[in-house]
Amino acid sequence: MAASTTMGDYQTQSSWRPRLGSALRTALACTIVGCTTLYGPPQLRKYLTYPSFSYMTTILIVPDAKLGDVLRSCWHVMYATVQVMVPSVLTLWLVGPKNFDILLAAVAVAVSAFVVALPESTHLMSKRIAFGQLVNVYVGTVVHGAQTGVVMHPLGVAASTALGALASVLALLFPYPRLAYFEVKKSWRMYAENASQRLTHFVEAVSAQDKRGALEFISQEQSLSKAAAKLHQSISNNLVGMVWERPHMKFLKPNYMKLGEQLQETEIPLRGMEIALSSCSSFPLNLIDEELRGHLQSSEVQISLRLLQSRYSMPSDATTAPETNREILDNAPWIGKPTTTNHDNMAASFFLYCMELLLENQPIARNPGNTLKSNPNQEPSGAQNQAHCNFQRVWKNIMPSLRSLVFALKCSLALGLAVLFGLIYNKENGYWAGLTIAIGFVTGRQATFTVTNARAQGTAMGSVYGVICLFLFQGIEHFRLLPLIPWIFFTHFLRHSKMYGQAGGISAAIGALLILGRENYGPPSEFAIARMTEACIGLICFVLVEIVFYPLRAVTLARNELSKSMGALRDCIKDINLCVPASAGLREKQRKLKSHLKKLENFLQEAETEPNFWFLPFKGASYSKVLGSLSKMADLLLFVACETEFLSQVTQKLGGASEELRQHMNADVELLKEKINSSLKCLEEVTSIKSVAAFETQAQDDYHDSELGKPANPFRILGAGDEEVEIIVSILLQHFEEVADNVHNSDSEAKRKSQTVLCLASLGFCIRSLTSETMEMEKQVRKLVKWESPSRHKKFLNICCKADALDAHT
């Protein structure tokens, strides 16, 4: 308990200390910009015509960044500047500044934004900087008219942007460089300690003598699991910046870029242990006796020693791995015990299987072929694949995808309208309508109303704070930058809040910077009101364009993505086979399923914050339970791939009666797959956008066809046949037990026996869990159907009852 507390305190400190340091560097960068633009040499200040954009550049680059991230962002700033300056100078020279009116400026911004946003290879940071520069160049031309310099005006925008980038670099170097490389090493060290503690909690839980004690250890592990997910995300985020700090790593040490995959090899077995323990109905577990407890403790010491040793060198740095104690693997105390007699014994066997995976450090998440040495005879095909990939990459850059085209049109239309209406309302302050939305575009979909609300509130808070501070500092304007420091600290922590997020924190920081960090813009209160009005104009244009391009609500998209996830899960289930090794295909389809689940999770998060308007409230609890079941099944499929790969090899060597049993097992699996897939097919149809209407028609047709004696459609009625599925699972587990007995009585080596018996019990647990999670998803989908369409749900229940009665007679 003390170790857990210490680790929790360490993780708490590790979360706020980096934020505090990042806020300090952000304040320093803004101070450099403020001192340069307010008190710098006049010869320099005459080129810095847009200090507001210097502040915006620092706010975009510095927060939560490491030195490598800042260097990469500076490259993006340079690319955006070249991308904007050349065509803008040509446009001003051809048209002439005196000929620019409001409409022409809006068209120029819209067309230029489309050209900038269209290439999919251009980084989002470059596009955001370029959007802001375009607004400054063309709106500034309208404001200044014939006095605008064809070259000097765009040059002033470029110089202001460069000042923000330079200030960002200087801030990241003080008092010492904040390197992504050291952040990755620190996160890896913390992850190793975290994994060791989680493993200790798991062993304590599986050895617990009562359910209360086991649940306490599981609860402690779940809090550590959330911290591990954050550490994993931190490592993944810092890998790209690390390459910019040490470019040679990409070529001399390519394993660094695969560090996230290597972490998964530790994380997946730990996740399997959590699944096993959470499915146990009672403690102590009958299978875990004193001998097995000793085995678990020995294994836990061995694995923890390896993890703790790896704290001081990341996997890619380590030259040798600690040797595993072979006695722990060879002396398997579960041989001869009833591992498949009940669900708790199978769960305990699956726990032991995950422990063996960790002990042997097997690459469960990667395809077996990836770990083999390449064949020299396959080099030509590899070269052909590389050439094909290069061709696809070039073609992708030449021909934009539909996604990039939609993004370009969205940015073009939103910025054009914002500049047009902003200039019509207030010519002198027309910049802010476009700038408010220019730095906030994302390539995909976002929670439009939530983000807009956060930006509006952040702009208002920052503006009011700036006006109040200027009122308090009347007569001592030279100290106007001092109130910015605490405000930047506050807004930096605001970025990490659920209420405001990144959009609200950035808007709040910029709102105060534009008032306290500049001068010669008129009365502060009038400017604040004008800017808030312009910001609202820009945000309204942004919302309208987002609705036009993304008219579907997040709830609808979540339901549609849930349907796709069911289809992806069906494809995974089809690839389960005990006779033919197909683990590579199953792993590939499992990755596709995980990508769908990630999208589903994003849509559900957006739906939680989406306003309901005149629609029904979002049933987030049911969707979250279905997502939890799908995630659990996706994790189990990796273990199924590993287990079937091993069993298909072992049972072929046994021959004789085991071969016949293998055929029986595979027949049972095929029958079970048919039942599960028919259920998933039904869930896929029910959760699609066409939803209950299509399901109701199909279900009625199936019922009448069955009543007339016609072959039933494989489209399965929800809730029908659950008892039949249980019978199939029971028969399959009996066959597993027979195979385990044959293995126990065979002449195979002890290690092979232990692995086979444990693998059979684990596969039984995974299959039973897949079926039970499918039934759980059926229950939650029933609730969703009832909630979203109560009248249709009554018909739905009548159809199900008739189908159940019909099944009973047949």
Secondary structure, DSSP 4 states (H G I P E B T S, - for coil): -HHHHHHHHHHHHHHHHHHHHHHHHHHHHHHHHHHHHHHS-HHHHTT---HHHHHHHHHHHSTT--HHHHHHHHHHHHHHHHHHHHHHHHHHHHH-GGG--HHHHHHHHHHHHHHHHS-TTS-HHHHHHHHHHHHHHHHHHHHHGGG--TTHHHHHHHHHHHHHHHHHHHHHHSSS---HHHHHHHHHHHHHHHHHHHHHHHHHHHT-SSHHHHHHHHHHHHHHHHHHHHHHHHHHHHHHHHHHH-TTHHHH-GGGGGHHHHHHHHHHHHHHHHHHHHT--SSS-TT--HHHHHHHHHHHHHHHHHHHHGGGS-TTT-SSPPPP-HHHHHS-TTTTS-TTSSHHHHHHHHHHHHHHHHHHT---SS-GGGGSPPPGGGHHHHHHHHHHHHHHHHHHHHS--HHHHHHHHHHHHHHHHHHHHHHHH-STTTHHHHHHHHTT--SS---HHHHHHHHHHHHHHHHHHHHHHHHHTTT-GGGTTTTHHHHHHHHHHHTTSTTTHHHHHHHHHHHHHHHHS--SSS-HHHHHHHHHHHHHHHHHHHHHHHHHH--S-HHHHHHHHHHHHHHHHHHHHHT--SSS--HHHHHHHHHHHHHHHHHHHHHHHHHHHS--TTSPPP-HHHHHHHHHHHHHHHHHHHHHHHHHHHHHHHHHHH-THHHHHHHHHHHHHHHHHHHHHHHHHHHHHHTSSSHHHHHHHHHHHHHHHHHTTPPPPS-PPTTTTHHHHHHHHHHHHHHHHHHHHHHHHS---HHHHHHHHHHHHHHHHHHHHHHHHHHHHHHHHHHHHHHH-HHHHHHHHHHHHHHHHHHHH-
